[in-house]
Amino acid sequence: MRKTTARVLPVALAATLFGAAACGGGGSSTTSDGRTTIKIALWNYKTTPEFKALIDGFEAKYPKIHVEPVDILADDYSDKVTTMLAGGDKTDVLTMKNVTDYARYGTRGQLLPLTDYVGKLPDKASYSGLEDFDLGGKYYALPYRQDFWVLYYNKALVGDADMSHLTWDQFDTLAKQSTKGSGSSKVYGTYLHTWRSVVQAIASAQTGGDLLKPDYSWMKDQYTVALDIQKAGATIPFGTAKSQKITYDSQFTTGKAAMVPMGTWWGAALLAEKAQGKNPVDWAMAPIPQIADDGKTTTFGSPTAFAVNKKARNADAATTFVEWASGPEGAAAVAKIGIVPSYHSDSVMNAFFGVAGMPTDALSKQAMQPSKVQLEMPVSDKSSDIDQILTEEHELVMTGEKSVDAGIKEMDSRVKNEVQ
């Protein structure tokens, strides 16, 4: 479920994908029993329980509206929706997987405005991530969930370590101390996944560094920590994780890693695995480590939203769904399965922590209340190209093919010369 940036497909491939995806806009707009049908574009329906929870909850509240999922593979989602919209597809509701895609669709006039509804909200502050959908004072989507990064840890493997106010230097030390054994029986102190955001987005959020501007010296300290942990053997080497396609879930649920920085979306998967007997780990959450212990927690994340296709067959019903899903009732529906909703209230968070197996200790609850959540990647027409460059250079630094200084210098140069 990680939010990724889409790249526009070549024309020939786009045409092929559109032929496969355009069926989402066809068919009847009513059921045989007279209910209005709205179609919603989403990804991996069977393995993404939030969609079923929202659809079931909405249909229970609005029995005269039938919601039909248009299921798309997660890896293909952004490209297919881009192609669908370009071809005039009429799928009513579109799930906005990331804000970068949303900005493109909104500025191209492909989404219905929801500005009037947002203007009438009595409690905008209760909608985390809502401001990320402000396009020059206009809104074309409403967030229904707001993910951000926390630190997951195996209680048995970290022992009595104080996890409440870790700095990155303390995290480095703890990762080394928690590393035990060797060979196939080795337990690593942490697992740092291969996404560039594990280093770069954290550094940006906590230093104020701008990912869109070619002056990336503020990344150096975070790379130093990550590489020190790797050099000490306290995490699987980046190259091994990349080539063997190691997953953060497999490392943690098999007891091979004591700590894993990761997004809040993972909690629901851990709960589901435990319910199925696939995850024996006694786990909890802590705030993401900080550069300095100043009593505040700054992290990064991304909202996920629903929008109404400007060419929707049943725009009114689709708008009703988007408004319901983003509000208190939709929030309660996803909170009950361990998903962090955009809309926050005491009752919604009580439902979240009331999920069977959810850690309810004070530190886990503290982790769910960060002081600030910065958007993972700023929204710009240059975001996609910059993301690609930063990813490529990140991999070279983490595999040791370039030094940190050389990698940062190349990021500066490439973004300046290839994008700006």
C-alpha positions in Angstrom: 0.0 0.0 0.0 3.0 2.3 -0.1 2.2 5.4 -2.1 4.3 5.6 -5.3 4.6 8.2 -8.0 3.1 7.4 -11.4 4.9 7.9 -14.6 3.0 8.6 -17.8 3.0 5.6 -20.1 4.1 5.6 -23.7 1.2 6.1 -26.1 1.2 2.5 -27.4 1.2 0.9 -24.0 -1.4 3.4 -22.7 -3.8 2.4 -25.5 -3.3 -1.3 -24.5 -4.0 -0.6 -20.9 -7.0 1.5 -21.6 -8.5 -1.4 -23.6 -8.2 -3.6 -20.5 -9.3 -0.9 -18.0 -12.1 0.9 -19.8 -14.6 -1.8 -18.9 -14.9 0.0 -15.5 -17.0 2.7 -17.1 -19.4 0.3 -19.0 -22.5 -1.6 -18.0 -25.7 -0.5 -16.5 -25.9 2.2 -13.9 -28.8 0.5 -12.0 -29.3 -3.0 -10.6 -32.1 -5.3 -11.5 -33.9 -4.3 -8.3 -33.7 -0.6 -9.1 -30.7 0.4 -7.0 -28.3 3.1 -8.3 -24.9 1.6 -9.1 -21.7 3.5 -8.6 -18.4 2.0 -9.7 -15.2 2.7 -7.7 -11.7 2.2 -9.0 -9.5 0.6 -6.3 -6.6 -1.8 -6.0 -6.2 -5.4 -4.7 -9.7 -5.6 -3.4 -9.4 -9.1 -1.8 -6.3 -8.2 0.1 -7.1 -4.6 1.0 -9.9 -5.0 3.7 -10.6 -1.3 4.1 -12.4 -1.1 0.8 -14.9 -3.9 1.7 -15.4 -2.3 5.1 -16.2 1.1 3.5 -18.5 -0.4 0.8 -20.4 -2.6 3.3 -20.8 0.3 5.7 -22.0 2.6 3.0 -24.5 0.2 1.5 -25.9 -0.4 5.0 -26.5 3.3 5.4 -27.7 3.8 1.8 -29.5 0.7 0.7 -30.7 2.2 -2.5 -27.1 2.6 -3.8 -25.0 -0.4 -4.9 -21.2 0.0 -5.0 -19.3 -2.1 -7.5 -15.5 -2.3 -7.2 -13.3 -1.9 -10.3 -10.3 -3.9 -9.1 -6.9 -3.0 -10.5 -3.5 -4.4 -9.6 -1.7 -2.1 -7.1 1.4 -1.9 -9.2 -0.6 -0.8 -12.3 -3.1 1.4 -10.5 -1.8 4.9 -11.1 -1.0 4.2 -14.8 -4.3 2.6 -15.5 -6.4 5.4 -13.9 -4.4 8.0 -15.8 -5.2 6.1 -19.0 -8.8 5.6 -18.1 -9.4 9.3 -17.5 -7.6 10.2 -20.7 -9.9 7.9 -22.6 -13.2 9.3 -21.1 -13.9 6.4 -18.7 -17.0 6.9 -16.6 -16.1 5.0 -13.4 -17.8 7.1 -10.8 -15.4 7.1 -7.8 -11.6 7.1 -8.1 -9.3 6.2 -5.2 -6.4 8.7 -5.0 -3.4 6.5 -4.2 -1.1 9.5 -3.8 -1.3 13.3 -3.9 1.0 13.6 -6.9 -1.5 11.8 -9.1 -4.4 13.8 -7.5 -2.7 17.1 -8.4 -2.4 16.0 -12.1 -6.0 14.9 -12.3 -7.3 17.9 -10.5 -5.4 20.5 -12.5 -6.5 18.8 -15.8 -10.1 19.2 -14.9 -10.8 15.5 -14.7 -12.4 15.5 -11.2 -15.6 17.1 -9.8 -15.0 19.9 -7.4 -15.8 19.3 -3.7 -14.9 22.8 -2.5 -18.4 23.7 -1.4 -18.6 20.7 0.8 -15.2 21.3 2.4 -16.2 24.9 3.0 -19.1 23.8 5.1 -17.2 21.4 7.3 -17.6 22.5 10.9 -14.4 20.8 12.1 -11.8 20.8 9.3 -9.0 20.3 11.9 -10.4 16.8 12.5 -9.5 15.8 9.0 -5.8 14.9 8.9 -4.3 15.4 5.5 -7.2 17.5 4.1 -4.9 20.5 3.5 -2.8 18.3 1.1 -5.8 18.3 -1.3 -6.0 22.1 -1.5 -5.3 23.1 -5.1 -5.3 26.9 -5.1 -8.3 27.0 -2.8 -10.2 24.3 -4.5 -10.7 20.6 -3.4 -11.3 17.7 -5.7 -10.9 14.8 -3.3 -11.5 14.0 0.4 -9.1 11.9 2.4 -10.5 8.8 4.2 -7.2 7.6 5.7 -3.9 9.2 6.9 -0.9 7.1 7.2 2.4 8.1 8.8 5.5 6.3 10.0 6.1 4.9 13.4 8.6 2.4 14.9 7.3 -1.2 15.2 9.2 -3.3 17.7 9.2 -6.9 19.0 8.8 -6.6 22.8 10.8 -9.8 23.5 13.8 -8.7 21.3 14.2 -5.2 22.6 13.8 -6.2 26.3 13.5 -3.4 28.8 14.9 -0.7 26.4 13.2 2.7 26.8 11.5 3.2 23.4 9.6 6.4 24.3 12.0 9.2 23.1 14.6 7.6 20.9 16.9 9.7 18.9 18.5 8.3 15.7 21.8 7.9 17.5 20.1 5.9 20.3 18.3 3.9 17.7 21.6 3.1 16.1 23.0 1.9 19.4 19.9 -0.1 20.3 19.9 -1.8 16.9 23.5 -3.0 17.4 22.7 -4.1 21.0 19.7 -6.1 19.8 21.6 -8.0 17.1 22.2 -11.6 18.1 23.6 -14.8 16.6 25.0 -15.4 13.2 24.3 -17.2 9.9 20.7 -18.4 9.3 19.9 -18.0 13.0 20.9 -14.3 13.2 18.5 -11.8 14.6 19.0 -8.3 13.4 18.4 -5.3 15.6 16.4 -3.6 12.8 15.3 -3.9 9.2 15.7 -0.8 7.1 13.6 -1.3 3.9 14.9 -0.3 0.5 12.6 2.6 -0.2 14.4 5.9 -0.4 11.9 7.5 2.0 13.4 5.4 4.9 16.3 7.8 4.8 15.3 10.8 2.6 11.7 11.5 3.7 12.6 11.1 7.4 15.5 13.5 6.9 13.3 16.0 5.1 10.6 16.0 7.7 12.9 16.3 10.6 15.4 18.9 9.2 13.0 20.9 7.0 14.9 19.9 3.9 13.1 20.4 0.6 13.0 17.3 -1.6 12.3 19.4 -4.7 15.3 21.7 -4.4 18.8 20.6 -5.4 20.6 21.1 -2.1 20.5 17.8 -0.4 23.2 18.2 2.2 20.6 17.9 4.9 20.4 14.1 4.1 24.0 13.4 5.1 23.4 12.7 8.8 20.5 10.3 8.1 22.6 8.4 5.6 25.4 8.2 8.1 23.1 6.5 10.6 21.7 4.1 8.1 25.1 3.1 6.7 26.5 2.7 10.2 23.8 0.3 11.2 24.4 -1.6 8.0 28.2 -1.7 8.4 27.7 -3.0 11.9 25.6 -5.9 10.6 22.6 -4.7 12.6 20.4 -4.9 9.5 20.4 -6.9 6.3 22.6 -5.2 3.7 20.7 -3.1 1.2 22.0 -5.0 -1.8 20.8 -8.3 -0.3 17.4 -7.0 0.6 17.0 -5.5 -2.9 18.2 -8.5 -4.9 16.4 -11.1 -2.8 13.2 -8.9 -2.6 13.2 -9.2 1.2 10.0 -7.8 2.7 9.7 -5.9 6.0 6.8 -8.2 7.0 8.8 -11.4 6.6 11.7 -10.0 8.6 9.5 -8.9 11.5 6.9 -11.7 11.7 9.5 -14.4 11.7 11.4 -12.8 14.6 14.4 -11.9 12.4 14.3 -8.1 13.1 13.7 -6.4 16.5 12.6 -3.0 15.1 11.2 -1.8 11.8 10.4 1.8 10.9 7.3 1.6 8.8 3.9 3.2 8.0 0.8 2.8 10.1 -0.9 0.8 7.3 1.2 -2.2 8.3 -0.6 -2.5 11.6 -3.8 -3.9 10.0 -1.8 -6.5 8.1 0.0 -7.6 11.3 -3.3 -8.0 13.1 -4.8 -10.0 10.2 -1.8 -12.3 10.2 -2.0 -12.8 13.9 -5.7 -13.7 13.6 -4.7 -16.3 11.0 -2.0 -17.8 13.1 0.8 -16.4 10.8 2.3 -13.9 13.2 3.3 -15.0 16.7 5.2 -11.8 17.5 4.2 -9.8 20.5 4.6 -6.3 19.0 3.9 -2.7 19.8 4.6 0.7 18.4 6.8 3.7 19.4 7.2 7.1 17.9 9.6 7.3 15.0 13.1 8.2 16.3 14.0 11.9 16.1 17.1 13.9 15.4 16.9 15.5 18.8 14.9 14.7 21.9 12.8 17.9 22.2 9.6 16.2 23.3 8.0 16.5 19.9 7.5 13.8 17.2 7.9 14.8 13.6 7.2 12.1 11.0 6.1 11.8 7.4 3.2 10.1 5.6 0.6 10.3 3.0 -3.2 10.6 2.9 -5.4 8.4 0.7 -8.6 9.9 -0.7 -11.6 9.4 -2.9 -12.6 11.7 -5.8 -15.5 11.8 -8.1 -14.8 11.4 -11.8 -16.0 14.5 -13.7 -17.6 12.1 -16.2 -19.2 9.9 -13.6 -22.5 8.2 -14.6 -24.0 8.8 -11.2 -22.2 11.8 -9.8 -24.7 12.6 -7.0 -24.5 9.1 -5.6 -20.7 9.0 -6.0 -20.4 12.3 -4.1 -22.5 10.9 -1.3 -20.1 8.0 -1.0 -17.0 10.2 -1.0 -18.5 12.5 1.7 -19.6 9.5 3.8 -16.3 7.6 3.5 -14.3 10.6 4.6 -16.5 11.5 7.5 -17.1 10.1 11.0 -19.0 7.0 9.9 -16.4 6.0 7.3 -13.7 6.7 9.8 -15.3 4.3 12.3 -15.6 1.6 9.6 -11.9 1.6 8.8 -10.8 2.2 12.4 -12.5 -1.1 13.4 -10.2 -3.1 11.2 -7.0 -1.3 12.3 -6.7 1.4 9.6 -5.8 4.9 10.6 -8.6 7.2 9.3 -8.2 10.8 8.2 -11.1 11.9 10.5 -10.1 11.8 14.1 -12.2 11.9 17.3 -12.1 10.2 20.6 -14.7 7.6 19.6 -12.9 6.8 16.4 -9.6 6.3 18.1 -11.3 4.2 20.8 -12.5 2.0 18.0 -9.0 1.8 16.5 -7.5 0.7 19.8 -10.4 -1.6 20.4 -9.4 -3.9 17.5 -8.6 -7.4 18.7 -4.8 -7.7 19.1 -4.1 -4.0 18.7 -1.4 -2.8 21.2 -3.1 -0.6 23.8 -0.1 0.4 25.9 0.6 4.1 26.5 3.6 4.2 24.2 1.6 2.8 21.2 -1.1 5.4 21.8 1.6 8.1 22.0 3.0 6.8 18.6 -0.4 7.4 17.0 -0.4 11.1 18.0 2.7 12.7 16.3 3.2 16.4 16.6 3.6 16.9 12.9 3.1 14.7 9.8 4.9 16.0 6.7 3.8 14.9 3.2 6.1 12.2 1.9 6.8 13.9 -1.4 5.8 17.6 -2.1 3.3 18.1 -4.9 4.8 19.5 -8.1 4.8 18.8 -11.8 8.5 17.9 -11.2 7.8 15.4 -8.4 7.8 12.3 -10.5 11.1 13.1 -12.2 12.8 14.1 -9.0 11.6 11.0 -7.2 13.2 8.9 -9.9 16.6 10.6 -9.6 16.6 10.4 -5.8 15.6 6.8 -5.9 18.5 5.9 -8.3 21.1 7.8 -6.3 19.8 6.4 -3.0 20.4 2.8 -4.2 23.9 3.7 -5.3 24.7 5.2 -1.9 23.2 2.3 0.1 25.0 -0.3 -1.9 28.3 1.5 -1.4 28.8 2.2 -5.1 29.0 5.9 -4.2 29.9 7.7 -1.0 27.3 9.8 0.8 29.0 13.0 -0.4 29.3 11.8 -4.0 25.7 10.6 -4.0 24.4 13.9 -2.6 26.5 15.8 -5.1 25.0 13.8 -7.9 21.5 14.3 -6.7 22.1 18.1 -6.7 23.6 18.0 -10.1 21.0 15.7 -11.8 18.0 17.5 -10.3 19.4 20.9 -11.3 20.4 19.8 -14.9 17.8 17.2 -15.8 14.6 18.6 -14.1 14.9 22.3 -13.3 
